[in-house]
Amino acid sequence: MSVDRIFEALASAPRRRILAYLSQTDLTAGDIAARFEMSQPAVSKHLGILEASGLIWREKRGQHVHYGLQQESLSSTLVHFLSEVCPKSRPLRAESAAAARRKRNPSQ
């Protein structure tokens, strides 16, 4: 996944709104489209860009396709970017890595 692709995906207000909705729960494409005043094909295009950037996942369940947020992808990319451009953010990187380890191994 490329930082450029992620920032490209985040450059769009509708895509940021989609990410906000998906941060609460996974949704079908129809559920997402119902929250916007745009065509289903336009929503599908936004979902495709978000998926290609690695920010969301998709899964077919029966007749519907569900979408959800890839939280680790967004947070790790942004923390990595900040650590490169802002030396003061380096502690955030260490904190983020520790949180990821705890999530993978909850007993630690």
OpenMM code with the backbone's topology and positions (N, CA, C; nanometers):
from openmm import Vec3, app, unit

residues = "MET SER VAL ASP ARG ILE PHE GLU ALA LEU ALA SER ALA PRO ARG ARG ARG ILE LEU ALA TYR LEU SER GLN THR ASP LEU THR ALA GLY ASP ILE ALA ALA ARG PHE GLU MET SER GLN PRO ALA VAL SER LYS HIS LEU GLY ILE LEU GLU ALA SER GLY LEU ILE TRP ARG GLU LYS ARG GLY GLN HIS VAL HIS TYR GLY LEU GLN GLN GLU SER LEU SER SER THR LEU VAL HIS PHE LEU SER GLU VAL CYS PRO LYS SER ARG PRO LEU ARG ALA GLU SER ALA ALA ALA ALA ARG ARG LYS ARG ASN PRO SER GLN".split()
positions = [
    Vec3(0.0846, -0.1173, 0.0000),
    Vec3(0.0000, 0.0000, 0.0000),
    Vec3(0.0889, 0.1232, 0.0000),
    Vec3(0.0502, 0.2189, -0.0752),
    Vec3(0.1313, 0.3378, -0.0943),
    Vec3(0.0720, 0.4561, -0.0177),
    Vec3(0.1607, 0.5340, 0.0399),
    Vec3(0.1178, 0.6544, 0.1114),
    Vec3(0.0455, 0.7470, 0.0140),
    Vec3(0.0962, 0.7553, -0.1091),
    Vec3(0.0324, 0.8414, -0.2090),
    Vec3(-0.1122, 0.7981, -0.2339),
    Vec3(-0.1345, 0.6671, -0.2455),
    Vec3(-0.2707, 0.6176, -0.2694),
    Vec3(-0.3629, 0.6509, -0.1524),
    Vec3(-0.3101, 0.6390, -0.0321),
    Vec3(-0.3922, 0.6679, 0.0854),
    Vec3(-0.4273, 0.8158, 0.0905),
    Vec3(-0.3292, 0.9025, 0.0688),
    Vec3(-0.3594, 1.0461, 0.0705),
    Vec3(-0.4514, 1.0851, -0.0444),
    Vec3(-0.4359, 1.0198, -0.1593),
    Vec3(-0.5288, 1.0428, -0.2706),
    Vec3(-0.6712, 1.0058, -0.2291),
    Vec3(-0.6851, 0.8921, -0.1647),
    Vec3(-0.8170, 0.8469, -0.1203),
    Vec3(-0.8749, 0.9424, -0.0166),
    Vec3(-0.7909, 0.9921, 0.0728),
    Vec3(-0.8377, 1.0828, 0.1781),
    Vec3(-0.8664, 1.2239, 0.1284),
    Vec3(-0.8250, 1.2547, 0.0056),
    Vec3(-0.8454, 1.3891, -0.0488),
    Vec3(-0.9916, 1.4186, -0.0808),
    Vec3(-1.0746, 1.3182, -0.0826),
    Vec3(-1.2148, 1.3342, -0.1194),
    Vec3(-1.3046, 1.3366, 0.0047),
    Vec3(-1.3873, 1.4410, 0.0167),
    Vec3(-1.4798, 1.4516, 0.1307),
    Vec3(-1.5768, 1.3332, 0.1376),
    Vec3(-1.6372, 1.2898, 0.0255),
    Vec3(-1.7263, 1.1730, 0.0350),
    Vec3(-1.6530, 1.0473, 0.0836),
    Vec3(-1.5281, 1.0285, 0.0418),
    Vec3(-1.4541, 0.9102, 0.0870),
    Vec3(-1.4219, 0.9192, 0.2361),
    Vec3(-1.3924, 1.0404, 0.2848),
    Vec3(-1.3687, 1.0558, 0.4291),
    Vec3(-1.4973, 1.0282, 0.5062),
    Vec3(-1.6121, 1.0686, 0.4523),
    Vec3(-1.7408, 1.0386, 0.5178),
    Vec3(-1.7668, 0.8880, 0.5180),
    Vec3(-1.7358, 0.8213, 0.4077),
    Vec3(-1.7535, 0.6759, 0.4019),
    Vec3(-1.6671, 0.6103, 0.5096),
    Vec3(-1.5426, 0.6540, 0.5230),
    Vec3(-1.4551, 0.5986, 0.6265),
    Vec3(-1.5131, 0.6222, 0.7659),
    Vec3(-1.5702, 0.7396, 0.7875),
    Vec3(-1.6309, 0.7694, 0.9181),
    Vec3(-1.7466, 0.6744, 0.9452),
    Vec3(-1.8309, 0.6496, 0.8462),
    Vec3(-1.9422, 0.5551, 0.8642),
    Vec3(-1.8894, 0.4151, 0.8935),
    Vec3(-1.7871, 0.3745, 0.8181),
    Vec3(-1.7330, 0.2398, 0.8350),
    Vec3(-1.6537, 0.2239, 0.9646),
    Vec3(-1.6155, 0.3347, 1.0263),
    Vec3(-1.5455, 0.3246, 1.1548),
    Vec3(-1.6408, 0.2808, 1.2655),
    Vec3(-1.7711, 0.2945, 1.2419),
    Vec3(-1.8715, 0.2557, 1.3410),
    Vec3(-1.9161, 0.1107, 1.3240),
    Vec3(-1.9311, 0.0672, 1.1982),
    Vec3(-1.9789, -0.0682, 1.1685),
    Vec3(-1.9551, -0.0983, 1.0218),
    Vec3(-1.9581, -0.2252, 0.9848),
    Vec3(-1.9488, -0.2559, 0.8424),
    Vec3(-2.0870, -0.2342, 0.7807),
    Vec3(-2.0877, -0.1971, 0.6539),
    Vec3(-2.2112, -0.1623, 0.5819),
    Vec3(-2.2079, -0.2213, 0.4418),
    Vec3(-2.3257, -0.2398, 0.3858),
    Vec3(-2.3343, -0.2805, 0.2452),
    Vec3(-2.3191, -0.1559, 0.1582),
    Vec3(-2.2929, -0.1771, 0.0309),
    Vec3(-2.2838, -0.0653, -0.0626),
    Vec3(-2.4157, 0.0119, -0.0657),
    Vec3(-2.5282, -0.0602, -0.0587),
    Vec3(-2.6588, 0.0062, -0.0582),
    Vec3(-2.6787, 0.0920, 0.0648),
    Vec3(-2.6347, 0.0420, 0.1822),
    Vec3(-2.6437, 0.1204, 0.3056),
    Vec3(-2.5627, 0.2492, 0.2936),
    Vec3(-2.4453, 0.2383, 0.2344),
    Vec3(-2.3590, 0.3551, 0.2180),
    Vec3(-2.4218, 0.4526, 0.1197),
    Vec3(-2.4704, 0.4014, 0.0065),
    Vec3(-2.5300, 0.4874, -0.0965),
    Vec3(-2.6509, 0.5631, -0.0424),
    Vec3(-2.7268, 0.5005, 0.0475),
    Vec3(-2.8469, 0.5652, 0.1031),
    Vec3(-2.8121, 0.6891, 0.1855),
    Vec3(-2.6888, 0.7017, 0.2278),
    Vec3(-2.6460, 0.8150, 0.3099),
    Vec3(-2.5952, 0.9323, 0.2264),
    Vec3(-2.5909, 0.9160, 0.0950),
    Vec3(-2.5383, 1.0181, 0.0051),
    Vec3(-2.6400, 1.0546, -0.1017),
    Vec3(-2.6255, 1.1723, -0.1555),
    Vec3(-2.7062, 1.2134, -0.2701),
    Vec3(-2.6211, 1.1990, -0.3958),
    Vec3(-2.5857, 1.0737, -0.4259),
    Vec3(-2.5101, 1.0442, -0.5480),
    Vec3(-2.5533, 0.9066, -0.5970),
    Vec3(-2.5218, 0.8804, -0.7201),
    Vec3(-2.5648, 0.7541, -0.7802),
    Vec3(-2.4889, 0.6358, -0.7195),
    Vec3(-2.5480, 0.5183, -0.7335),
    Vec3(-2.4824, 0.3955, -0.6872),
    Vec3(-2.3471, 0.3748, -0.7569),
    Vec3(-2.3378, 0.3993, -0.8894),
    Vec3(-2.2068, 0.3847, -0.9540),
    Vec3(-2.1012, 0.4801, -0.8979),
    Vec3(-2.1415, 0.6016, -0.8602),
    Vec3(-2.0459, 0.6964, -0.8017),
    Vec3(-1.9970, 0.6457, -0.6661),
    Vec3(-2.0886, 0.5926, -0.5858),
    Vec3(-2.0501, 0.5365, -0.4557),
    Vec3(-1.9573, 0.4173, -0.4777),
    Vec3(-1.9892, 0.3328, -0.5747),
    Vec3(-1.9048, 0.2169, -0.6046),
    Vec3(-1.7637, 0.2593, -0.6446),
    Vec3(-1.7536, 0.3681, -0.7200),
    Vec3(-1.6219, 0.4179, -0.7603),
    Vec3(-1.5423, 0.4613, -0.6372),
    Vec3(-1.6070, 0.5339, -0.5454),
    Vec3(-1.5396, 0.5756, -0.4221),
    Vec3(-1.4956, 0.4534, -0.3406),
    Vec3(-1.5831, 0.3530, -0.3314),
    Vec3(-1.5488, 0.2315, -0.2574),
    Vec3(-1.4300, 0.1606, -0.3216),
    Vec3(-1.4256, 0.1586, -0.4538),
    Vec3(-1.3139, 0.0967, -0.5252),
    Vec3(-1.1818, 0.1665, -0.4958),
    Vec3(-1.1841, 0.2987, -0.4909),
    Vec3(-1.0626, 0.3756, -0.4614),
    Vec3(-1.0176, 0.3486, -0.3181),
    Vec3(-1.1127, 0.3456, -0.2252),
    Vec3(-1.0790, 0.3178, -0.0852),
    Vec3(-1.0231, 0.1769, -0.0688),
    Vec3(-1.0812, 0.0820, -0.1402),
    Vec3(-1.0326, -0.0555, -0.1318),
    Vec3(-0.8926, -0.0681, -0.1934),
    Vec3(-0.8722, -0.0038, -0.3082),
    Vec3(-0.7414, -0.0099, -0.3745),
    Vec3(-0.6313, 0.0535, -0.2891),
    Vec3(-0.6687, 0.1498, -0.2071),
    Vec3(-0.5703, 0.2147, -0.1201),
    Vec3(-0.5419, 0.1325, 0.0047),
    Vec3(-0.6221, 0.0289, 0.0276),
    Vec3(-0.6022, -0.0550, 0.1451),
    Vec3(-0.6721, -0.0045, 0.2694),
    Vec3(-0.7575, 0.0968, 0.2542),
    Vec3(-0.8239, 0.1550, 0.3706),
    Vec3(-0.9496, 0.0792, 0.4128),
    Vec3(-1.0095, 0.0042, 0.3198),
    Vec3(-1.1292, -0.0724, 0.3546),
    Vec3(-1.1165, -0.2145, 0.3008),
    Vec3(-1.1982, -0.3035, 0.3540),
    Vec3(-1.2077, -0.4408, 0.3048),
    Vec3(-1.3486, -0.4626, 0.2529),
    Vec3(-1.3648, -0.5663, 0.1739),
    Vec3(-1.4983, -0.6019, 0.1257),
    Vec3(-1.5133, -0.7523, 0.1354),
    Vec3(-1.6371, -0.7936, 0.1628),
    Vec3(-1.6658, -0.9362, 0.1795),
    Vec3(-1.8077, -0.9636, 0.1301),
    Vec3(-1.8210, -1.0637, 0.0460),
    Vec3(-1.9533, -1.1021, -0.0035),
    Vec3(-2.0197, -1.1921, 0.0996),
    Vec3(-2.1402, -1.1529, 0.1399),
    Vec3(-2.2200, -1.2320, 0.2340),
    Vec3(-2.3573, -1.2516, 0.1719),
    Vec3(-2.3807, -1.3699, 0.1223),
    Vec3(-2.5073, -1.3948, 0.0534),
    Vec3(-2.5145, -1.3112, -0.0721),
    Vec3(-2.6216, -1.2335, -0.0842),
    Vec3(-2.6407, -1.1500, -0.2030),
    Vec3(-2.5780, -1.0116, -0.1894),
    Vec3(-2.5257, -0.9803, -0.0723),
    Vec3(-2.4749, -0.8450, -0.0477),
    Vec3(-2.3243, -0.8444, -0.0280),
    Vec3(-2.2641, -0.7322, -0.0639),
    Vec3(-2.1221, -0.7105, -0.0390),
    Vec3(-2.1125, -0.6125, 0.0769),
    Vec3(-2.0396, -0.6540, 0.1799),
    Vec3(-2.0205, -0.5699, 0.2981),
    Vec3(-1.8825, -0.5063, 0.2928),
    Vec3(-1.8740, -0.3839, 0.3438),
    Vec3(-1.7484, -0.3105, 0.3489),
    Vec3(-1.7192, -0.2739, 0.4937),
    Vec3(-1.5906, -0.2704, 0.5269),
    Vec3(-1.5485, -0.2324, 0.6610),
    Vec3(-1.4148, -0.1607, 0.6565),
    Vec3(-1.3822, -0.0947, 0.7644),
    Vec3(-1.2597, -0.0160, 0.7751),
    Vec3(-1.1404, -0.1036, 0.8125),
    Vec3(-1.0299, -0.0850, 0.7428),
    Vec3(-0.9018, -0.1496, 0.7769),
    Vec3(-0.8296, -0.0528, 0.8715),
    Vec3(-0.8647, -0.0528, 0.9979),
    Vec3(-0.8139, 0.0473, 1.0915),
    Vec3(-0.6622, 0.0485, 1.1025),
    Vec3(-0.6015, -0.0678, 1.1088),
    Vec3(-0.4561, -0.0726, 1.1241),
    Vec3(-0.3852, -0.0102, 1.0045),
    Vec3(-0.4418, -0.0276, 0.8870),
    Vec3(-0.3809, 0.0254, 0.7655),
    Vec3(-0.3728, 0.1778, 0.7711),
    Vec3(-0.4821, 0.2414, 0.8054),
    Vec3(-0.4861, 0.3874, 0.8101),
    Vec3(-0.3957, 0.4395, 0.9212),
    Vec3(-0.4112, 0.3865, 1.0395),
    Vec3(-0.3340, 0.4408, 1.1522),
    Vec3(-0.1842, 0.4175, 1.1342),
    Vec3(-0.1436, 0.2996, 1.0913),
    Vec3(0.0005, 0.2748, 1.0776),
    Vec3(0.0615, 0.3615, 0.9682),
    Vec3(-0.0103, 0.3822, 0.8597),
    Vec3(0.0417, 0.4664, 0.7510),
    Vec3(0.0562, 0.6106, 0.7968),
    Vec3(-0.0448, 0.6619, 0.8659),
    Vec3(-0.0384, 0.8009, 0.9113),
    Vec3(0.0696, 0.8200, 1.0176),
    Vec3(0.0818, 0.7261, 1.1091),
    Vec3(0.1861, 0.7361, 1.2118),
    Vec3(0.3241, 0.7309, 1.1470),
    Vec3(0.3417, 0.6403, 1.0504),
    Vec3(0.4701, 0.6313, 0.9804),
    Vec3(0.5021, 0.7621, 0.9086),
    Vec3(0.4043, 0.8187, 0.8403),
    Vec3(0.4243, 0.9450, 0.7694),
    Vec3(0.4633, 1.0548, 0.8683),
    Vec3(0.3904, 1.0651, 0.9788),
    Vec3(0.4211, 1.1687, 1.0781),
    Vec3(0.5612, 1.1517, 1.1360),
    Vec3(0.6014, 1.0292, 1.1591),
    Vec3(0.7342, 1.0078, 1.2171),
    Vec3(0.8454, 1.0505, 1.1218),
    Vec3(0.8178, 1.0458, 0.9923),
    Vec3(0.9184, 1.0878, 0.8954),
    Vec3(0.9253, 1.2384, 0.8789),
    Vec3(0.8118, 1.3059, 0.8915),
    Vec3(0.8112, 1.4502, 0.8670),
    Vec3(0.8144, 1.5326, 0.9944),
    Vec3(0.7895, 1.4702, 1.1072),
    Vec3(0.7837, 1.5430, 1.2332),
    Vec3(0.8544, 1.4621, 1.3419),
    Vec3(0.9783, 1.4962, 1.3732),
    Vec3(1.0527, 1.4181, 1.4725),
    Vec3(0.9810, 1.4048, 1.6066),
    Vec3(0.9006, 1.5023, 1.6443),
    Vec3(0.8298, 1.4955, 1.7720),
    Vec3(0.7261, 1.3841, 1.7728),
    Vec3(0.6867, 1.3357, 1.6557),
    Vec3(0.5848, 1.2315, 1.6490),
    Vec3(0.6433, 1.0919, 1.6658),
    Vec3(0.7742, 1.0787, 1.6758),
    Vec3(0.8345, 0.9454, 1.6884),
    Vec3(0.7806, 0.8662, 1.8073),
    Vec3(0.7525, 0.9295, 1.9212),
    Vec3(0.6907, 0.8524, 2.0299),
    Vec3(0.5558, 0.7925, 1.9904),
    Vec3(0.4823, 0.8593, 1.9020),
    Vec3(0.3546, 0.8045, 1.8549),
    Vec3(0.3770, 0.6726, 1.7823),
    Vec3(0.4847, 0.6658, 1.7068),
    Vec3(0.5155, 0.5447, 1.6324),
    Vec3(0.5401, 0.4273, 1.7281),
    Vec3(0.6171, 0.4519, 1.8331),
    Vec3(0.6442, 0.3473, 1.9313),
    Vec3(0.5161, 0.3059, 2.0027),
    Vec3(0.4336, 0.4036, 2.0368),
    Vec3(0.3062, 0.3742, 2.1037),
    Vec3(0.2146, 0.2937, 2.0122),
    Vec3(0.2111, 0.3295, 1.8844),
    Vec3(0.1273, 0.2582, 1.7883),
    Vec3(0.1753, 0.1144, 1.7711),
    Vec3(0.3051, 0.0937, 1.7646),
    Vec3(0.3592, -0.0416, 1.7500),
    Vec3(0.3264, -0.1257, 1.8729),
    Vec3(0.3371, -0.0655, 1.9916),
    Vec3(0.3041, -0.1379, 2.1149),
    Vec3(0.1562, -0.1753, 2.1176),
    Vec3(0.0694, -0.0851, 2.0742),
    Vec3(-0.0742, -0.1137, 2.0704),
    Vec3(-0.1050, -0.2262, 1.9732),
    Vec3(-0.0377, -0.2286, 1.8590),
    Vec3(-0.0582, -0.3352, 1.7601),
    Vec3(-0.0145, -0.4697, 1.8179),
    Vec3(0.0992, -0.4709, 1.8906),
    Vec3(0.1444, -0.5957, 1.9536),
    Vec3(0.0443, -0.6441, 2.0582),
    Vec3(-0.0088, -0.5512, 2.1368),
    Vec3(-0.1077, -0.5900, 2.2383),
    Vec3(-0.2336, -0.6440, 2.1741),
    Vec3(-0.2725, -0.5881, 2.0601),
    Vec3(-0.3937, -0.6355, 1.9922),
    Vec3(-0.3734, -0.7762, 1.9378),
    Vec3(-0.2537, -0.8036, 1.8858),
    Vec3(-0.2247, -0.9363, 1.8334),
    Vec3(-0.2120, -1.0394, 1.9451),
    Vec3(-0.1578, -0.9978, 2.0591),
    Vec3(-0.1350, -1.0874, 2.1731),
    Vec3(-0.1975, -1.0257, 2.2984),
    Vec3(-0.3304, -1.0361, 2.3148),
    Vec3(-0.3989, -0.9690, 2.4254),
    Vec3(-0.3505, -1.0116, 2.5630),
    Vec3(-0.2868, -1.1266, 2.5755),
    Vec3(-0.2422, -1.1742, 2.7068),
    Vec3(-0.1183, -1.1019, 2.7559),
    Vec3(-0.0552, -1.0226, 2.6718),
    Vec3(0.0687, -0.9521, 2.7119),
    Vec3(0.0382, -0.8174, 2.7693),
] * unit.nanometer
topology = app.Topology()
chain = topology.addChain("A")
for resn in residues:
    res = topology.addResidue(resn, chain)
    for name in ("N", "CA", "C"):
        topology.addAtom(name, app.Element.getBySymbol(name[0]), res)
